[in-house]
């Protein structure tokens, strides 16, 4: 790239990160549009020997994202990954407080807006798994609520002290069916349209329901407001395609006093064309004081971002692990470093694209993938994001 292009991107980054009122009125963007990516795997892959190239030149992956027009990055944090996600992995524990602190500082030094998601688990928290951390497993509910508050406050305080506090705090990951099961689990009452998901979540016994889910979220919210005053706070529903479920879920939390600034939607797959557009439009009308953003997506990059950007309370998007997941924006050995695009519609085939975790298991165990080696930025996608950043005013 020419120097002038790099300077324009740097200038756009400064624009995106300029200090503005953190909690803008009526859900409007508190920053210029965020073109973001969740890249929590990068340090783990670098430890395995991954190297990253743009136009044949080896570069820091953060520099490649910057040159592509990204202005925001997101990380995830587990409670004790040594007992879960990172157990047995060399070089870890990955996604621990210490490791995420270091990577957060690296991201901030590179000039990016930073978001951090607390999973409230020792491993992946998602629509199929919201397991309590091992240390919290046997706590009575009142003590569990207190522990959520204390853990949230302590975590944010530690990041803040290190200079690694997020610009956007996200409480819970894909909590459509609640968190910290079974106490914080929410049974599904409206069919999703995915029979596998419905079979799992409409036949739940022993769930605590919305009252307990809200109590746990409120503990995290109060700790976040006290520890990171002025920092916007978001929660996460993975069914961005399903407005009736989103409405019922959001209403149920608001009615119980859960105070949040924005809702992040996973947007991997629709049931019918237009589902995302409907959710965004209806959300903006029903909750004008709340923002929203695509917290996870992969394919249909420009289409989805145009839908979010078109709304005044659409804050931005985060492509999930784009170095090597689904329709990755990097190549490895000349082919996509991910699995490639997934079907857009459920009618085209139920699969992991929707990310409820209820798709059939693969017929045979997969051979572990080597995540080291050379990754080349795909020029097609780099150009796509550069144009998006320019069109949205993120870069000059």
Secondary structure, DSSP 8 states (H G I E B T S, - for coil): --HHHHHHHHHHHHHHTS---SS-GGG--SSS-EEEEE-TTHHHHHHTTEEEEETTEEE-HHHHHHHHT--EEEEEE-S-GGGTTTTT-TT--TTSHHHHHHHHHHHHHTT-EEEEEE-SSSS--BTTB-B--GGGTT--HHHHHHHHHHHHHHHHHHHHHTT---SEEEESSS-TTBSSBTTTB----S--S-HHHHHHHSS--S--HHHHHHHHHHHHHHHHHHHSTT-EEEEEES-TT-HHHHHHHHHHHHHTT---SEEEEEES-BSSTTHHHHHHHHHHHH-TT-EEEEEEE-SSHHHHHHHHHTSTTEEEEEEESTTTSSS-SEEETTEESS-----SBGGG---GGG--S-S---SS--------EEEEE-HHHHHHHHHHHHHTTS--
